[in-house]
Amino acid sequence: MLDFAIFWDWLSFAVRWLHVVTGIAWIGSSFYFVALDLGLRQRPGLPAGAHGEEWQVHGGGFYHIQKYLVAPAEMPEHLTWFKWESYATWMTGFALLCVVYYAGADLYLIDPNVLDVSAPVAIGISIASLVIGWLIYDLLCRSPLASNDTTLMLVLYAIVVFVAWGYTQLFTGRAAFLHLGAFTATIMSANVFLIIIPNQKIVVADLIAGRKPDPKYGKIAKTRSLHNNYLTLPVLFLMLSNHYPLAFGTQFNWVIAALVFIIGVLIRHYFNTRHARKGNPTRTWLAAAVLFLIIVWLSTVPKVLTGEARTTQAEGAMIASAHFPAVRDTVLGRCAMCHAAEPSYEGVYHAPKGVVLEADAEIARHAREIYLQAGRSHAMPPANVTGVTVEERALLVAWYEGTKR
């Protein structure tokens, strides 16, 4: 019979893979259309209403593309909508949030030393923050602030910084970064679902009815699309951040997250400028490199605020197991040289993924990972460098499965 923990780990992998696939599709189409839009050229003789055109070559053929800022004179027979990439990316991302962070709230979402709440409360805070984030963003985009792009972007960035700090006061560092990414991605996908596509449908309906479409709908959609374009790279970093504890697990993690947004904007600005044929602003790469070095320095600042880890009832059961003394000896002898506050293994300077396995409570807290990584699989230690035996792996399995019965 398939163990539930193994099934859930494979489910997590499947959802994560699907999320990456759909994300590639959405980001790819987004980058392409922004580059296309910036590269359009005007010339005499374009059809009435056409804003510009571009010739492209790919796959052995030539493409001739024209853009209408409002709409063509009549409805084209074939019209391709680019929306499902966005919807699928958000849905798979939320599914991953449920599978990993909601189902494993006690391990991945809640840190009692940050905010000691129950799993339902933490999940409620998580979902509410995504909804409220979109409402505030949309309200600002509809306010008088929207008349000045620079002012609006500065206000929105200030909100991002506050949200980055706020999440670190609510969740684990890993979950805080993931939620900041989900917060941003929700805004991006909602832009598509609630603004861009509905506005385009209004234009299409006007064309079908023989009415002249209002250009304001296209202008609004283009502004939201541009926001999405600049938010993409920070979201990608936050999606991958759970692999880098030096980013999410250090004292100034929220500052690191805030600086990542600036780096993403600088890099997108470089490519957008190149695509628009307005120069080669290489200084943006220098600025991004300087900010990255600041991030590296921030990650080395010792964590000042520490607290005693609370032992939960589930962890207590793990420690009370008859297998635990032997399990503790195995973990301390085979794992703790790397998974320590000050690793002793040559070349390892920080505990991988921020997982420390020195105290009983720490071993119990990471029982599921130990079971999957070193019991049911041979993923840990890498190349079995510490020589974990078959019997020791069987012990880890018996410990975890025996406690879960």
C-alpha positions in Angstrom: 0.0 0.0 0.0 1.4 3.4 -1.0 2.3 5.5 2.0 0.4 8.8 2.2 3.5 10.9 2.8 5.0 9.5 -0.4 1.8 10.1 -2.4 1.6 13.6 -1.1 5.3 14.3 -2.0 4.7 13.1 -5.6 1.5 15.2 -5.8 3.5 18.2 -4.7 6.1 17.4 -7.4 3.3 17.0 -10.1 1.6 20.3 -9.2 5.0 22.1 -9.1 5.9 20.7 -12.5 2.6 21.8 -14.0 3.0 25.2 -12.4 6.4 25.6 -14.0 5.1 24.6 -17.4 2.1 27.0 -17.3 4.3 29.7 -15.9 6.8 29.3 -18.8 3.8 29.6 -21.3 2.5 32.8 -19.6 5.8 34.5 -19.1 6.9 33.6 -22.7 3.9 35.1 -24.3 4.0 38.1 -22.1 7.7 38.8 -22.9 7.1 38.2 -26.6 4.1 40.7 -26.9 5.9 43.4 -24.9 8.9 43.1 -27.1 6.7 43.1 -30.2 4.8 46.1 -29.0 8.0 48.1 -28.3 9.5 47.1 -31.7 6.6 48.2 -33.8 7.5 50.7 -36.6 5.3 53.1 -38.4 5.4 53.7 -42.1 3.3 55.4 -44.8 0.7 53.2 -46.3 -0.3 51.3 -43.2 -4.0 50.3 -43.2 -6.4 52.7 -41.5 -6.2 52.4 -37.7 -2.9 50.5 -37.7 -0.4 51.8 -35.2 2.6 50.0 -36.5 4.1 46.9 -38.0 7.0 44.5 -37.6 8.6 41.9 -39.8 10.0 38.9 -37.9 11.8 35.7 -39.0 11.6 32.5 -37.1 11.6 28.8 -37.8 12.5 29.2 -41.5 9.6 31.6 -42.3 8.7 35.3 -42.2 6.0 36.9 -40.1 4.3 40.2 -40.9 2.5 41.7 -37.9 0.4 44.8 -37.6 -1.1 46.3 -34.4 -4.3 48.3 -34.1 -4.4 50.5 -30.9 -8.2 50.4 -30.8 -9.5 47.9 -33.3 -9.5 47.1 -37.0 -12.4 48.4 -39.2 -14.2 45.0 -39.0 -14.0 41.9 -36.8 -11.4 39.4 -38.1 -12.7 35.9 -38.8 -10.1 34.3 -36.6 -9.1 35.8 -33.3 -6.7 34.1 -30.8 -7.0 35.0 -27.1 -4.0 34.9 -24.8 -5.5 34.3 -21.4 -5.4 30.6 -20.4 -1.7 30.7 -19.8 -2.3 33.3 -17.0 -5.3 31.5 -15.5 -3.6 28.1 -15.5 -0.4 29.6 -13.9 -2.4 31.1 -11.1 -4.6 28.1 -10.5 -1.6 25.7 -10.4 0.3 28.1 -8.1 -2.7 28.2 -5.7 -2.9 24.4 -5.9 0.7 24.2 -4.9 0.1 26.7 -2.1 -2.6 24.3 -0.8 -0.6 21.1 -1.2 2.6 22.4 0.4 1.8 25.3 2.7 -1.8 24.8 3.7 -1.6 21.0 4.1 1.8 21.3 5.8 0.9 24.5 7.7 2.6 23.4 11.0 5.9 22.8 9.2 6.0 25.3 6.3 3.5 28.1 7.1 3.5 28.7 10.8 6.5 29.6 13.0 5.4 29.8 16.6 8.3 32.2 17.3 6.9 34.6 14.8 3.1 34.3 15.2 1.6 31.4 17.2 -1.7 30.7 15.5 -3.7 27.7 14.5 -3.4 26.3 10.9 -7.0 27.5 10.0 -6.2 31.0 11.1 -2.9 31.1 9.3 -4.6 29.8 6.1 -7.3 32.4 6.5 -4.7 35.2 6.8 -3.0 33.9 3.7 -6.1 33.9 1.5 -7.3 37.2 2.8 -4.0 38.9 2.1 -4.2 37.8 -1.6 -7.7 39.2 -2.0 -7.0 42.4 -0.1 -3.8 42.9 -2.1 -5.7 42.9 -5.4 -8.4 45.2 -4.1 -5.9 47.8 -2.9 -3.9 47.6 -6.1 -7.0 47.9 -8.3 -8.3 50.8 -6.3 -5.0 52.7 -6.7 -5.0 52.0 -10.5 -8.5 53.6 -10.7 -7.6 56.5 -8.5 -6.2 59.9 -9.6 -2.8 58.5 -8.9 -3.0 56.6 -12.1 -2.7 59.8 -14.1 1.0 59.8 -13.2 2.8 56.5 -13.9 5.8 57.4 -11.8 3.8 58.4 -8.7 1.6 55.3 -9.0 4.6 53.0 -9.3 6.3 54.6 -6.2 3.2 54.1 -4.2 2.8 50.5 -5.3 6.4 49.8 -4.5 6.0 51.2 -1.0 3.1 48.8 -0.6 5.2 45.9 -1.8 7.9 46.8 0.8 5.3 46.9 3.6 3.8 43.6 2.5 7.2 42.0 2.4 7.8 43.1 6.0 4.3 42.2 7.0 4.5 38.6 5.7 7.7 38.0 7.7 5.8 39.0 10.8 3.1 36.4 10.1 4.7 33.3 8.6 8.0 31.4 8.3 10.6 33.1 6.2 10.1 30.5 3.4 6.3 31.1 3.4 6.8 34.8 3.6 8.7 34.9 0.3 6.3 32.5 -1.3 3.4 34.6 -0.3 4.9 37.8 -1.6 5.3 36.0 -4.9 1.7 34.8 -4.7 0.5 38.3 -3.7 2.2 39.7 -6.8 1.1 36.9 -9.1 -2.5 37.3 -8.0 -2.4 40.9 -9.0 -0.9 40.0 -12.4 -3.4 37.2 -13.1 -6.4 39.3 -11.9 -5.2 42.1 -14.2 -5.7 39.6 -17.1 -9.0 38.1 -15.8 -10.7 41.2 -14.5 -9.3 44.0 -16.6 -7.4 43.1 -19.8 -9.7 40.4 -21.2 -13.0 42.1 -20.2 -11.8 45.3 -21.9 -10.9 43.4 -25.0 -14.3 41.7 -25.0 -16.0 45.1 -24.9 -14.0 46.2 -28.0 -14.9 42.9 -29.8 -18.6 43.4 -28.9 -18.5 46.9 -30.3 -17.0 45.7 -33.5 -19.6 42.9 -33.9 -22.4 45.5 -33.2 -20.9 47.9 -35.8 -20.0 50.5 -33.1 -16.8 52.4 -32.9 -14.8 51.1 -29.9 -13.7 53.5 -27.2 -9.9 53.7 -27.1 -9.8 54.0 -23.3 -10.3 50.2 -22.9 -7.2 49.4 -24.9 -5.2 52.1 -23.0 -6.2 50.7 -19.6 -5.4 47.1 -20.7 -2.0 48.2 -22.0 -1.1 49.9 -18.7 -2.0 46.8 -16.7 -0.1 44.6 -19.2 3.0 46.8 -18.7 2.6 46.4 -14.9 2.6 42.6 -15.4 5.7 42.8 -17.5 7.7 44.6 -14.8 6.5 42.3 -12.0 7.4 39.1 -13.8 11.1 38.8 -12.9 10.6 39.4 -9.1 7.9 36.8 -9.1 10.2 34.3 -10.7 12.8 34.9 -8.0 10.2 34.5 -5.3 9.0 31.3 -6.9 12.5 29.8 -6.6 13.4 31.4 -3.3 12.5 28.4 -1.2 15.7 26.7 -2.4 17.8 29.6 -0.9 17.7 29.9 2.9 20.2 32.8 2.7 17.4 34.8 1.1 14.4 33.9 3.1 15.9 32.7 6.4 18.0 35.7 7.5 17.2 38.7 9.6 16.7 41.2 6.8 14.8 38.8 4.5 12.1 41.4 3.8 14.7 44.0 2.8 16.2 41.4 0.4 12.7 40.8 -1.1 12.2 44.5 -1.6 15.6 44.9 -3.3 14.8 41.9 -5.6 11.8 43.9 -7.0 14.1 46.8 -7.9 16.6 44.4 -9.6 13.7 42.8 -11.6 12.5 46.2 -12.7 16.0 47.3 -13.7 16.6 44.2 -15.9 13.1 44.5 -17.5 13.9 48.2 -18.2 17.1 47.2 -20.0 15.3 44.7 -22.3 12.3 47.0 -22.9 14.7 49.8 -23.9 16.6 47.5 -26.3 13.4 46.2 -27.8 12.1 49.8 -28.3 15.4 50.6 -30.0 16.0 53.4 -27.6 19.6 52.6 -26.7 21.7 50.1 -24.7 21.4 51.2 -21.0 24.1 48.9 -19.6 24.2 51.0 -16.4 21.1 49.1 -15.3 23.1 45.9 -15.1 25.7 47.7 -13.0 23.0 49.0 -10.7 21.5 45.5 -10.5 24.9 44.0 -9.6 25.4 46.5 -6.8 22.0 45.7 -5.4 22.8 42.0 -5.6 26.0 42.5 -3.6 24.0 44.4 -1.0 21.6 41.4 -0.8 24.6 39.1 -0.3 25.9 41.3 2.5 22.4 41.5 4.2 22.2 37.7 4.1 25.4 37.5 6.2 24.1 39.8 9.0 23.7 37.6 12.1 20.1 37.1 13.2 19.7 39.1 16.4 16.1 38.2 17.4 16.0 34.5 18.4 13.5 32.5 20.4 13.1 29.2 22.0 11.5 26.7 19.6 8.2 25.4 20.9 7.7 21.6 20.9 4.3 20.8 19.5 2.2 17.8 20.4 3.1 16.0 17.2 6.8 16.6 17.8 6.4 15.3 21.3 5.0 12.1 20.0 8.1 11.8 17.6 10.4 12.3 20.6 8.5 9.8 22.8 8.8 7.0 20.2 10.9 4.0 21.3 12.9 4.4 18.1 13.9 8.0 18.8 17.1 7.5 20.7 18.5 5.4 17.8 17.1 7.9 15.3 18.8 10.8 17.1 22.1 9.0 17.1 21.7 8.3 13.4 20.8 11.9 12.5 23.6 13.4 14.7 26.1 11.0 13.3 25.1 11.2 9.6 23.3 14.5 9.1 24.3 17.1 11.7 27.7 17.8 10.3 25.9 19.8 7.6 22.5 20.4 9.2 23.9 22.5 12.1 24.0 26.1 13.2 27.8 25.9 12.5 28.3 23.1 10.0 31.6 21.1 10.4 31.5 19.5 7.0 34.2 21.0 4.7 32.8 23.4 2.2 29.4 23.7 3.9 29.0 27.1 5.6 25.3 27.2 6.2 22.8 24.5 7.0 21.2 23.4 3.6 17.8 25.0 3.2 18.1 26.4 6.7 17.4 22.9 8.3 19.2 22.5 11.6 19.1 19.0 13.1 20.9 19.3 16.4 18.2 19.4 19.1 15.5 16.8 19.7 12.8 19.2 18.8 14.5 20.1 15.5 14.8 16.5 14.6 11.2 15.8 15.4 10.1 19.0 13.6 11.7 17.7 10.4 10.6 14.1 10.8 8.7 14.0 7.5 11.7 15.4 5.5 14.1 13.0 7.2 11.7 10.1 6.4 11.3 11.1 2.7 14.9 12.3 2.0 16.9 9.7 4.0 14.4 6.9 4.8 12.2 6.2 1.8 14.7 7.7 -0.7 18.5 8.0 -0.8 18.4 11.7 -1.7 20.2 12.6 1.6 23.0 12.7 2.3 24.2 13.5 -1.3 26.1 10.6 -2.7 25.7 9.0 0.8 28.9 10.8 1.8 28.4 9.9 5.4 27.7 6.3 4.8 24.1 5.9 6.0 23.4 2.1 6.2 20.4 0.2 4.9 19.5 -0.6 8.5 19.7 3.1 9.5 17.4 4.0 6.7 15.0 1.3 7.7 15.1 2.7 11.3 14.1 6.2 10.0 11.1 4.6 8.1 10.0 2.6 11.1 10.2 5.7 13.4 8.1 7.9 11.2 5.5 5.3 10.0 5.2 3.9 13.5 4.4 7.3 15.0 1.9 8.1 12.3 -0.2 5.0 12.9 
